[in-house]
C-alpha cells in the first residue's frame, strides 16, 4: 500500500506554480515595455514535430477542429496518424521547423497525475521531481503549390531524468511520400484514429494517442478524395497498415510463449456533402488487430504467416482440431458517425462511436456503449479582447454494457471485456500503455485495495464506466489556456461483479470481492505565453482526486524555443 503525503506536496506545488506565474507575468510585461512589437495571441493546435503547437490567430487559417490548414475544406479527421503535422510558421513559404524544450516536473508521492501522462503519445515524464528535454525537427509537404510528387520527414525525442532513473524515448520518427492523392509512409507516428475532436477529446476508442506509436508501414489516401461524377457530393479516405508490435506474451490455455507479434490496421471513411455546404455527414469504420505467435503456441498450426495475415485481415474464424475456434488475433475497432454544421462564426461537430471487439456489435448487444461528443469552435476569435474562446467540448462515454447483462440475448460470444484478451496477456497495450481511451484503467494505475480481475490474462481492472468530460481552449490577456475536467463513475469489469452473460445460454457467476462504484475526478490546466521571438514559457497543473486512482498533484514548467 502506498501512502500519500498529499498536503505538504500540494502546498509546495501550488506555491511554486504561483511564484512562476507571477514571474511569467512580470517577465512578459518587461518584454512588452522594451519592445514596440505586440506579440500575437495564440491558439493551440496539435501537430507533428512539437510537444505543443501554437498558431497565430492573425496569420493562420484553422480547420474546424484543431488542425491548421491552408485548405478551406475542413474538418480534418484522423484515421491513421492522428496529427495533421502542420508547421509553426506563416503559411507563405516555410514547410519545415525544429524545436527544443526543457522542463521541470514535480509530482506528489512519485505519482504522475492522470492528465500529465494520458494522451501524450507516450511522451510521459518520470514521477517525483524530474527534468526533461524534448527536441524535434520536421519537413512537411509543400502545401502552397500543387505538385504530383512530394516528401516529408520528422523526428521527436524525449530525455527524462530523476534521482533514480534516466530514459530516452523516441516519440516520433518517420518518412513519407505523396503521389497525387496517394501516400506511403513508414516509421513511428503519433497515432490517433476516429471521428472525435482532435485536441480536447478524452480519447478515441481504438487509438487515442495515449501510447507510443507502433512502428509500421502504411499506404492510403489520407485526405478526403472526391469520387468522380458526384460533383464533390461524396468523398472517401482510407488506409492499410502493417506494423511490428515486438515481443509479447501469448497464452494457449496451458503455457505462456514470449513471441514476436504484429500489428494490422485498416480504415475507411466517407463524407456526404459538398465542402462548402453548411451541413455535412461523415461515417466510417476502423479495424486494428494484434496477431502472431500462434505457430509457436500450437504444434498443429498449419497456416503460413501470409495465410494467417489474410485471416486477420478479413476477421475469419480459424477452426482446427485441438485449437480453439476463434478469430486470429486481438481485434479492436469502432464504427463512427459524425455531423458538422457551420455558421459564419461557429463550427459545430457532433459525433458518436460504437465499440466492437469480441463480436457483440454484430447483434447490437453492446449498442448502449459508446462515445458521444459535441465540439463547438469559434471561427472568428478576437485577439484584441482580454478574453477570447477558441473551442469548447463536452463528451459522454458509457461502457458498462459490453453485452454482458445476464438478461441480454444469448449469442456465440460472451461479454466484450474491452481491451483484454485471453491470448495476448497484455491486452490492448503497447510498451506498457493503453492504446485506446485512457479512462479504461490498467491494473498498474488503480488503487491497490480495489479488487483485481479474477483472470490472469486481464490487465485492465476497470473497463466498465461512465465518464463526463468537459474541455476548453481560450486566451486571457495573451495567455493561451487549455482545461480538461473529467468525472467518472467506475465499476471494474465483469469478473469483479456478481454475474455476466457467458457463451450461449450460460450465465457466469463470480465470487466477491466486488468492485462496486468508484468515483474519480481528474483535472488539468495548461497555460503558455510567447516571451520572445519563437520563445514560449509554459506552466501545467494536474490533479487526481477520488476512489479509483491515488490522489495526486503535479506541476510542470517548460521553456520552448522554435525555429
Backbone torsions as a table, in degrees:
resi	resn	phi	psi	omega
1	UNK	NA	129.6	179.0
2	UNK	-91.8	135.4	178.4
3	UNK	-101.9	142.1	-175.9
4	UNK	-105.2	130.2	168.3
5	UNK	-98.7	70.7	-165.4
6	UNK	-75.7	-43.0	-172.2
7	UNK	-65.2	-51.0	-178.1
8	UNK	-64.4	-43.6	179.6
9	UNK	-64.6	-38.5	179.1
10	UNK	-63.1	-43.9	178.3
11	UNK	-61.7	-41.2	-179.7
12	UNK	-63.2	-46.7	-179.0
13	UNK	-64.6	-47.2	-178.1
14	UNK	-62.9	-41.5	178.6
15	UNK	-63.7	-42.8	179.4
16	UNK	-62.7	-45.0	-179.7
17	UNK	-65.6	-36.8	178.9
18	UNK	-63.0	-43.3	178.8
19	UNK	-64.7	-42.7	180.0
20	UNK	-62.3	-42.6	179.8
21	UNK	-62.5	-40.5	177.1
22	UNK	-62.9	-44.3	178.4
23	UNK	-63.2	-40.4	179.2
24	UNK	-60.8	-44.5	179.8
25	UNK	-64.9	-43.1	179.3
26	UNK	-64.3	-44.1	-179.9
27	UNK	-62.0	-41.4	179.8
28	UNK	-64.3	-43.7	179.5
29	UNK	-63.8	-37.5	178.3
30	UNK	-63.3	-44.0	178.9
31	UNK	-62.5	-41.1	-179.9
32	UNK	-67.3	-34.8	179.4
33	UNK	-68.7	-28.9	-177.8
34	UNK	-87.9	-9.6	-175.5
35	UNK	-132.1	142.4	175.7
36	UNK	-83.7	-9.2	-178.3
37	UNK	-83.2	126.2	177.4
38	UNK	-87.0	123.6	179.3
39	UNK	-74.2	134.3	-174.2
40	UNK	-74.2	159.5	176.4
41	UNK	-71.9	150.1	-175.3
42	UNK	-110.8	147.1	169.0
43	UNK	-126.3	126.3	-175.6
44	UNK	-81.1	138.3	171.6
45	UNK	-138.0	160.2	177.9
46	UNK	-101.1	142.5	178.0
47	UNK	-164.6	171.0	-177.9
48	UNK	-75.1	144.2	170.9
49	UNK	95.3	4.8	174.3
50	UNK	-157.3	153.1	180.0
51	UNK	-71.4	-30.9	174.2
52	UNK	-141.4	152.8	-175.1
53	UNK	-124.3	140.1	178.3
54	UNK	-133.2	130.3	-179.2
55	UNK	-113.8	134.4	178.4
56	UNK	-71.0	125.5	-179.8
57	UNK	-55.4	-39.6	-173.1
58	UNK	-75.8	-20.8	-171.1
59	UNK	-111.4	-26.2	-170.0
60	UNK	-109.7	138.5	172.7
61	UNK	-92.3	124.5	-175.6
62	UNK	-102.7	150.1	173.6
63	UNK	-81.2	-177.3	-171.9
64	UNK	-64.5	-32.7	-168.8
65	UNK	-142.5	66.0	163.2
66	UNK	105.5	-22.5	-178.3
67	UNK	-102.3	151.3	176.7
68	UNK	-94.7	136.1	-179.2
69	UNK	-150.8	151.9	174.2
70	UNK	-91.9	-2.5	-178.3
71	UNK	-94.6	136.8	177.5
72	UNK	-73.6	-9.9	180.0
73	UNK	-82.8	108.9	-178.8
74	UNK	-139.4	166.8	2.1
75	UNK	-86.2	165.5	171.2
76	UNK	-94.3	124.3	174.6
77	UNK	-108.2	150.2	-167.4
78	UNK	-104.0	115.6	-178.1
79	UNK	-112.1	-6.4	176.5
80	UNK	-145.5	-89.8	176.2
81	UNK	-78.6	118.5	-163.5
82	UNK	-72.8	-20.4	-178.2
83	UNK	-95.2	152.5	-179.2
84	UNK	-82.1	-8.8	172.9
85	UNK	57.5	54.0	179.3
86	UNK	-97.8	176.9	-170.7
87	UNK	-119.3	141.9	175.6
88	UNK	-80.8	92.7	-174.0
89	UNK	-177.9	168.1	171.0
90	UNK	-70.1	139.1	-173.3
91	UNK	-76.2	8.3	-173.2
92	UNK	-70.7	-52.3	-173.3
93	UNK	-133.1	-39.9	-168.3
94	UNK	-74.9	131.3	176.3
95	UNK	-132.5	32.0	178.1
96	UNK	-146.1	165.1	-179.8
97	UNK	-174.5	171.5	177.8
98	UNK	-152.4	161.6	179.0
99	UNK	-154.1	160.1	167.8
100	UNK	-142.1	137.9	-177.9
101	UNK	-132.6	134.7	171.7
102	UNK	-114.2	146.8	-177.8
103	UNK	-150.1	153.4	174.0
104	UNK	-121.6	129.8	-175.7
105	UNK	-123.8	137.9	176.7
106	UNK	-133.9	125.2	177.8
107	UNK	-129.5	156.8	-179.0
108	UNK	-77.7	140.4	170.1
109	UNK	44.5	41.0	176.3
110	UNK	57.9	37.2	178.2
111	UNK	-123.9	123.0	174.9
112	UNK	-84.8	119.8	-178.6
113	UNK	-59.6	158.1	-172.2
114	UNK	-51.7	-54.1	-172.5
115	UNK	-78.9	-4.8	172.1
116	UNK	-89.8	-14.2	179.0
117	UNK	-115.2	-11.2	-173.7
118	UNK	-99.7	143.5	178.7
119	UNK	55.6	40.7	178.2
120	UNK	-109.3	13.7	-178.1
121	UNK	56.1	34.1	179.4
122	UNK	82.5	-1.8	-179.8
123	UNK	-84.9	74.5	-171.1
124	UNK	-104.9	132.4	176.6
125	UNK	-74.5	163.1	172.8
126	UNK	-76.4	161.1	-178.8
127	UNK	-82.1	171.8	-178.9
128	UNK	71.1	-144.2	177.4
129	UNK	-94.5	119.1	-174.8
130	UNK	-146.0	166.3	174.6
131	UNK	-125.2	159.7	-179.9
132	UNK	-148.9	152.2	172.4
133	UNK	-131.4	126.2	174.8
134	UNK	-116.1	143.3	177.7
135	UNK	-148.4	148.9	179.4
136	UNK	-163.4	161.7	176.2
137	UNK	-149.5	152.7	-177.2
138	UNK	-159.8	150.0	171.8
139	UNK	-125.2	124.5	-175.2
140	UNK	-104.3	171.9	174.0
141	UNK	-60.8	149.5	175.4
142	UNK	-77.4	111.3	-175.0
143	UNK	-96.1	1.3	-174.4
144	UNK	-100.2	-5.4	174.4
145	UNK	-150.0	144.6	-179.3
146	UNK	-77.5	131.1	176.3
147	UNK	-147.8	148.3	-174.9
148	UNK	-68.8	-42.2	-176.8
149	UNK	-116.4	142.5	176.3
150	UNK	-159.8	164.8	179.9
151	UNK	-142.9	162.7	178.4
152	UNK	-152.9	158.7	179.0
153	UNK	-156.6	157.1	179.4
154	UNK	-160.8	160.5	-179.6
155	UNK	-149.6	141.2	170.8
156	UNK	-148.6	131.6	179.4
157	UNK	-133.8	158.9	-179.1
158	UNK	-135.9	136.3	174.3
159	UNK	-117.1	122.7	178.8
160	UNK	-113.0	145.4	177.0
161	UNK	-149.3	135.5	166.9
162	UNK	-139.2	-168.7	-172.5
163	UNK	-68.2	-17.3	-176.1
164	UNK	-121.5	-5.6	-172.1
165	UNK	-155.2	142.9	168.7
166	UNK	-122.7	143.8	177.2
167	UNK	-151.9	150.3	176.0
168	UNK	-120.7	130.1	-178.6
169	UNK	-120.5	131.7	170.3
170	UNK	-92.0	103.3	-177.4
171	UNK	-77.7	-38.0	-176.6
172	UNK	-156.2	140.5	174.6
173	UNK	-163.5	114.0	-170.1
174	UNK	-154.7	161.2	166.0
175	UNK	-134.6	150.7	179.2
176	UNK	-154.2	155.9	179.9
177	UNK	-136.5	152.6	-177.6
178	UNK	-126.3	133.0	172.5
179	UNK	-123.9	104.7	-175.6
180	UNK	56.6	-123.3	-178.1
181	UNK	-86.6	-10.4	-175.5
182	UNK	-90.6	150.3	-179.8
183	UNK	-137.8	141.5	170.8
184	UNK	-128.7	136.6	-176.4
185	UNK	-149.6	161.2	179.7
186	UNK	-151.1	150.3	178.1
187	UNK	128.0	-156.9	175.9
188	UNK	-106.3	130.1	-177.1
189	UNK	-123.8	163.8	171.0
190	UNK	-83.1	91.5	-170.4
191	UNK	-83.9	136.5	-178.5
192	UNK	-154.3	124.6	-171.8
193	UNK	-130.6	128.0	170.8
194	UNK	128.7	164.1	178.4
195	UNK	-86.9	79.8	174.9
196	UNK	-139.3	168.0	177.6
197	UNK	-61.6	135.6	-169.7
198	UNK	-79.8	-24.3	-172.7
199	UNK	-115.3	-23.6	-172.2
200	UNK	-117.4	-6.2	-174.9
201	UNK	-62.1	153.0	171.1
202	UNK	-68.4	-20.2	176.5
203	UNK	133.7	132.0	174.2
204	UNK	-66.0	157.8	-174.6
205	UNK	-68.7	-42.8	-172.0
206	UNK	-82.0	-60.0	178.5
207	UNK	-133.8	117.6	-173.2
208	UNK	-110.8	-1.4	-172.6
209	UNK	80.8	25.2	-178.6
210	UNK	-91.4	-25.8	-177.3
211	UNK	-118.5	169.7	171.6
212	UNK	-58.3	149.9	177.5
213	UNK	-70.1	144.5	178.3
214	UNK	-80.9	125.4	178.4
215	UNK	-56.3	133.7	-173.0
216	UNK	-160.7	166.8	165.5
217	UNK	-117.3	146.8	-173.8
218	UNK	-146.4	141.8	171.5
219	UNK	-125.4	151.8	179.0
220	UNK	165.8	-173.1	171.8
221	UNK	-124.2	102.6	-168.9
222	UNK	-75.7	-18.7	178.5
223	UNK	-105.2	151.3	178.8
224	UNK	-60.4	128.5	-178.2
225	UNK	-109.8	124.0	-178.7
226	UNK	-72.0	123.5	178.7
227	UNK	-68.9	130.1	-178.5
228	UNK	-55.8	148.1	176.5
229	UNK	70.8	6.0	175.7
230	UNK	-102.0	0.6	179.4
231	UNK	54.6	42.5	177.6
232	UNK	66.8	14.7	177.8
233	UNK	-74.1	-34.1	-178.1
234	UNK	-124.2	131.4	178.2
235	UNK	-137.2	151.1	-177.7
236	UNK	-136.9	161.5	174.4
237	UNK	-152.5	158.8	-179.9
238	UNK	-175.2	174.9	-179.2
239	UNK	-157.1	162.5	174.0
240	UNK	-138.4	126.0	-175.9
241	UNK	-126.0	148.7	172.6
242	UNK	-131.7	124.3	-175.1
243	UNK	-133.8	173.6	-177.3
244	UNK	-117.9	109.6	-177.7
245	UNK	-78.9	-22.6	-176.2
246	UNK	87.7	-168.8	-178.4
247	UNK	-67.4	138.5	-178.4
248	UNK	-148.7	153.4	177.0
249	UNK	-85.6	123.6	177.4
250	UNK	-112.1	136.1	-174.9
251	UNK	-117.7	130.4	180.0
252	UNK	-114.6	33.3	179.0
253	UNK	79.7	-22.7	178.6
254	UNK	-116.9	-41.9	-172.8
255	UNK	-131.9	163.8	175.2
256	UNK	-110.2	138.0	179.3
257	UNK	-123.1	129.6	176.5
258	UNK	-94.5	103.5	-165.6
259	UNK	-138.3	162.7	177.3
260	UNK	-68.9	136.8	177.5
261	UNK	-130.6	162.3	-171.6
262	UNK	-131.7	170.9	-174.1
263	UNK	-128.8	138.6	176.9
264	UNK	-132.0	139.7	174.5
265	UNK	-145.0	137.9	167.8
266	UNK	-135.3	150.6	174.4
267	UNK	-149.6	151.6	176.4
268	UNK	-149.3	125.4	-177.5
269	UNK	-132.2	150.1	179.5
270	UNK	-132.8	156.5	176.3
271	UNK	-125.5	133.7	174.8
272	UNK	-115.3	113.7	-176.7
273	UNK	132.4	137.6	179.9
274	UNK	-71.1	151.8	-175.6
275	UNK	-55.4	-30.2	-177.6
276	UNK	-92.7	3.2	178.0
277	UNK	-75.0	148.4	178.0
278	UNK	-69.3	-37.3	-178.0
279	UNK	-112.8	130.3	176.2
280	UNK	-136.7	145.9	178.0
281	UNK	-110.3	141.6	179.3
282	UNK	-129.8	149.5	175.8
283	UNK	-161.7	157.6	178.9
284	UNK	173.6	-178.2	-177.8
285	UNK	-141.1	144.6	171.9
286	UNK	-127.0	146.1	-175.3
287	UNK	-137.7	123.5	178.8
288	UNK	-125.2	152.7	178.6
289	UNK	-153.9	141.4	164.6
290	UNK	-97.1	133.9	179.7
291	UNK	-149.4	167.5	-179.2
292	UNK	113.1	155.1	179.2
293	UNK	99.6	-11.5	-177.8
294	UNK	-64.2	-36.6	-177.6
295	UNK	-66.7	-27.8	176.8
296	UNK	-82.2	-30.5	-174.6
297	UNK	-81.1	-25.3	-175.8
298	UNK	-127.6	121.2	-179.9
299	UNK	-64.9	-28.0	-176.9
300	UNK	-90.9	7.5	179.8
301	UNK	-65.2	125.8	-173.2
302	UNK	-122.0	14.0	178.1
303	UNK	-96.9	138.5	171.9
304	UNK	-72.5	171.2	179.5
305	UNK	-62.8	-38.4	178.5
306	UNK	-65.9	-42.2	178.7
307	UNK	-66.4	-37.8	176.8
308	UNK	-62.1	-42.8	178.8
309	UNK	-60.6	-38.6	179.6
310	UNK	-63.0	-39.3	175.9
311	UNK	-62.8	-41.4	179.3
312	UNK	-64.2	-43.6	-175.3
313	UNK	-60.7	-43.3	-176.9
314	UNK	-97.6	-1.0	179.4
315	UNK	67.8	33.5	-176.1
316	UNK	-83.5	140.3	177.8
317	UNK	-77.0	134.3	178.6
318	UNK	-100.7	129.4	-178.8
319	UNK	-126.0	127.4	176.4
320	UNK	-160.6	149.2	-179.3
321	UNK	-58.1	137.5	178.8
322	UNK	71.8	6.3	175.8
323	UNK	-124.6	127.9	-179.1
324	UNK	-57.0	135.4	177.9
325	UNK	-75.2	110.7	-177.4
326	UNK	-161.1	166.6	172.2
327	UNK	-68.8	143.8	-180.0
328	UNK	-80.2	126.6	177.6
329	UNK	97.8	170.5	175.9
330	UNK	-101.5	108.9	-172.4
331	UNK	-101.8	134.8	178.5
332	UNK	-140.0	140.4	177.6
333	UNK	-170.3	178.9	177.2
334	UNK	-145.3	152.4	173.5
335	UNK	-110.6	118.8	-168.1
336	UNK	-111.5	145.5	173.0
337	UNK	-137.6	145.9	-179.6
338	UNK	-153.7	156.5	176.0
339	UNK	-136.6	136.2	173.9
340	UNK	-119.4	144.6	177.2
341	UNK	-136.7	125.2	-176.2
342	UNK	-114.5	134.1	167.7
343	UNK	-115.2	-176.0	-179.8
344	UNK	-64.8	-31.4	-173.6
345	UNK	-112.9	-20.2	-173.3
346	UNK	-130.5	151.2	171.3
347	UNK	-122.3	127.4	178.7
348	UNK	-108.9	135.0	-178.6
349	UNK	-131.5	108.6	-179.9
350	UNK	-109.8	127.6	-174.2
351	UNK	-143.5	162.4	179.1
352	UNK	-152.4	143.1	175.3
353	UNK	-123.6	128.2	164.1
354	UNK	-86.1	142.6	178.0
355	UNK	-100.0	143.3	170.9
356	UNK	-142.8	146.7	179.1
357	UNK	-150.9	-70.4	-173.9
358	UNK	-89.5	-13.0	177.2
359	UNK	127.6	-0.8	-177.8
360	UNK	-64.7	-27.9	-177.6
361	UNK	-64.4	-23.4	-179.4
362	UNK	-61.8	-29.9	177.5
363	UNK	-112.0	11.8	-178.8
364	UNK	58.3	27.6	-179.5
365	UNK	-67.0	-28.1	179.2
366	UNK	-111.3	27.9	-176.5
367	UNK	-64.8	-20.3	177.0
368	UNK	-64.6	-30.7	-176.7
369	UNK	-75.0	150.2	176.4
370	UNK	162.4	175.4	176.5
371	UNK	-118.7	122.7	177.3
372	UNK	-113.2	140.4	-179.7
373	UNK	-148.3	149.2	172.8
374	UNK	-134.0	117.9	179.1
375	UNK	-114.1	133.0	178.2
376	UNK	-122.2	122.7	-176.4
377	UNK	-114.5	135.5	175.9
378	UNK	-84.0	113.1	-176.9
379	UNK	-81.9	-14.9	-177.9
380	UNK	-131.2	60.2	178.2
381	UNK	-63.2	139.6	-176.7
382	UNK	-98.9	107.6	-178.0
383	UNK	-78.1	-4.9	-178.4
384	UNK	-91.8	-4.4	179.6
385	UNK	-99.7	162.5	179.2
386	UNK	-64.0	-41.4	-179.4
387	UNK	-123.6	133.5	171.7
388	UNK	-144.5	139.9	-179.3
389	UNK	-105.2	147.8	-178.3
390	UNK	-108.3	-45.0	-176.3
391	UNK	-158.1	144.7	175.9
392	UNK	-130.8	138.7	-178.2
393	UNK	-134.4	138.4	168.1
394	UNK	-126.5	132.7	177.8
395	UNK	-129.7	149.4	172.1
396	UNK	-131.5	126.8	179.1
397	UNK	-119.1	134.3	178.3
398	UNK	-134.1	128.4	-179.9
399	UNK	-141.9	23.1	-176.9
400	UNK	-73.2	-28.2	-172.5
401	UNK	-70.6	-67.0	-176.9
402	UNK	55.5	17.7	-176.3
403	UNK	64.9	21.6	-173.2
404	UNK	-104.5	2.4	177.9
405	UNK	-61.2	135.1	-178.6
406	UNK	-56.1	-27.9	-179.6
407	UNK	-93.6	10.6	179.2
408	UNK	-74.1	165.4	-175.8
409	UNK	-66.7	131.8	177.0
410	UNK	-60.3	145.2	-179.4
411	UNK	-159.3	175.4	-175.4
412	UNK	-74.4	-21.3	178.0
413	UNK	-108.7	148.1	177.1
414	UNK	-83.3	-153.5	177.9
415	UNK	-66.8	153.2	-171.0
416	UNK	-67.3	-40.1	-176.6
417	UNK	52.9	62.9	-172.9
418	UNK	-49.3	133.2	174.2
419	UNK	75.0	-12.8	174.3
420	UNK	-93.6	156.2	-179.7
421	UNK	-149.5	136.1	-177.1
422	UNK	-71.2	-15.5	-178.3
423	UNK	-101.6	-46.0	-180.0
424	UNK	-96.1	103.7	-165.3
425	UNK	-62.5	-34.5	-177.8
426	UNK	-79.6	-4.2	177.1
427	UNK	67.6	-152.4	-176.1
428	UNK	-84.4	67.0	179.6
429	UNK	-133.7	159.8	173.5
430	UNK	-140.2	129.2	-177.2
431	UNK	53.2	35.5	175.1
432	UNK	86.1	-0.3	-177.6
433	UNK	-120.3	144.8	178.7
434	UNK	-59.9	128.4	177.7
435	UNK	-78.6	-25.2	-175.0
436	UNK	-97.2	-149.9	-178.5
437	UNK	-62.5	125.4	-172.6
438	UNK	-71.7	-10.4	178.3
439	UNK	-75.8	-10.7	167.3
440	UNK	-79.5	112.1	-162.4
441	UNK	-90.4	127.0	173.4
442	UNK	-75.5	153.4	-178.6
443	UNK	-55.3	-38.6	-174.2
444	UNK	-66.3	-19.2	-178.1
445	UNK	-99.2	-18.0	-176.7
446	UNK	-78.3	158.7	176.9
447	UNK	-60.7	143.8	-176.7
448	UNK	-63.9	-31.0	-175.8
449	UNK	-77.3	-10.3	178.9
450	UNK	-77.9	146.1	179.9
451	UNK	-61.1	136.3	175.5
452	UNK	-91.2	159.2	178.5
453	UNK	-55.7	148.1	-175.3
454	UNK	-87.3	-3.5	176.0
455	UNK	-106.6	140.0	-175.0
456	UNK	-68.4	-20.1	-177.2
457	UNK	-89.6	-2.0	-176.2
458	UNK	-88.8	116.7	179.7
459	UNK	-102.5	-1.3	176.9
460	UNK	-112.3	116.8	-179.4
461	UNK	-84.1	-15.2	-177.3
462	UNK	-143.0	105.5	174.2
463	UNK	-130.1	11.9	173.8
464	UNK	-116.5	110.6	-172.4
465	UNK	-155.3	164.2	167.0
466	UNK	-123.0	132.8	-176.0
467	UNK	-129.9	134.3	170.8
468	UNK	-115.3	124.0	-171.5
469	UNK	-131.3	122.6	179.0
470	UNK	-122.7	129.7	-176.2
471	UNK	-142.1	156.9	-178.2
472	UNK	-155.8	156.9	170.5
473	UNK	-128.6	131.6	-179.1
474	UNK	-156.7	174.3	-179.2
475	UNK	-133.5	134.3	177.1
476	UNK	-126.8	116.2	177.8
477	UNK	51.0	40.4	177.7
478	UNK	86.2	-3.6	176.2
479	UNK	-90.5	119.0	171.6
480	UNK	-72.9	136.5	-179.4
481	UNK	-133.2	145.5	175.8
482	UNK	-137.0	132.8	178.2
483	UNK	-125.9	143.3	174.8
484	UNK	-132.5	118.0	-178.9
485	UNK	-124.6	117.6	-171.3
486	UNK	-132.2	126.4	177.3
487	UNK	-124.6	126.3	-176.5
488	UNK	-129.2	150.1	171.4
489	UNK	-114.9	120.6	-166.4
490	UNK	-118.3	138.7	-171.9
491	UNK	-127.1	20.3	177.9
492	UNK	69.8	-139.4	171.5
493	UNK	-132.0	-179.1	-172.8
494	UNK	-68.4	-23.7	178.6
495	UNK	-75.6	-12.7	173.9
496	UNK	-109.4	26.2	172.2
497	UNK	-125.0	167.7	-174.1
498	UNK	-64.1	-39.0	-174.2
499	UNK	-157.7	163.8	-179.8
500	UNK	-160.2	158.0	175.9
501	UNK	-69.9	126.2	175.3
502	UNK	-99.5	-156.3	179.4
503	UNK	-73.0	136.0	177.8
504	UNK	60.2	-129.1	-178.7
505	UNK	-86.5	1.3	-173.5
506	UNK	-76.5	132.7	172.4
507	UNK	-108.8	126.9	-179.6
508	UNK	-95.6	137.8	178.6
509	UNK	-118.4	138.4	-175.4
510	UNK	-122.4	140.5	179.8
511	UNK	-78.5	160.9	174.0
512	UNK	-68.2	167.2	8.5
513	UNK	-78.8	153.9	179.8
514	UNK	-108.0	154.3	-173.8
515	UNK	-73.2	-36.7	-176.7
516	UNK	69.3	-154.5	177.1
517	UNK	-112.0	123.5	179.0
518	UNK	-118.3	120.0	-178.0
519	UNK	-92.8	147.0	-175.0
520	UNK	-148.8	136.3	172.7
521	UNK	-119.6	134.8	174.1
522	UNK	-133.0	128.7	-178.4
523	UNK	-128.7	157.4	-176.4
524	UNK	-151.0	136.7	174.0
525	UNK	-133.6	130.1	177.0
526	UNK	-127.8	136.7	174.4
527	UNK	-137.1	147.7	-176.3
528	UNK	-151.5	148.0	179.0
529	UNK	-147.6	142.0	171.5
530	UNK	-69.4	128.3	179.1
531	UNK	-117.9	7.0	178.4
532	UNK	-178.7	-177.5	-179.8
533	UNK	-66.7	114.3	-179.8
534	UNK	56.9	26.8	178.7
535	UNK	-119.8	123.1	-174.5
536	UNK	-120.8	136.0	173.0
537	UNK	-112.7	128.2	-175.2
538	UNK	-130.2	152.8	176.5
539	UNK	-132.7	135.7	178.6
540	UNK	-128.0	145.6	179.5
541	UNK	-141.5	135.9	-177.7
542	UNK	-141.9	147.7	-177.9
543	UNK	-142.2	142.1	170.3
544	UNK	-122.0	133.1	178.7
545	UNK	-147.0	122.8	179.3
546	UNK	158.5	-161.1	-172.5
547	UNK	-106.6	-11.2	-177.9
548	UNK	-90.6	-50.2	179.6
549	UNK	-103.6	158.6	173.8
550	UNK	-68.8	139.3	178.2
551	UNK	-61.7	135.0	-178.2
552	UNK	-156.5	156.8	173.2
553	UNK	-128.1	150.3	176.5
554	UNK	-150.7	149.5	176.8
555	UNK	-143.4	154.5	179.8
556	UNK	-145.7	146.4	174.5
557	UNK	-124.3	127.7	-177.0
558	UNK	-129.6	149.7	173.7
559	UNK	-130.9	123.5	-173.0
560	UNK	-124.1	131.0	175.1
561	UNK	-114.8	132.9	-179.4
562	UNK	-122.0	151.6	176.1
563	UNK	-128.0	NA	NA
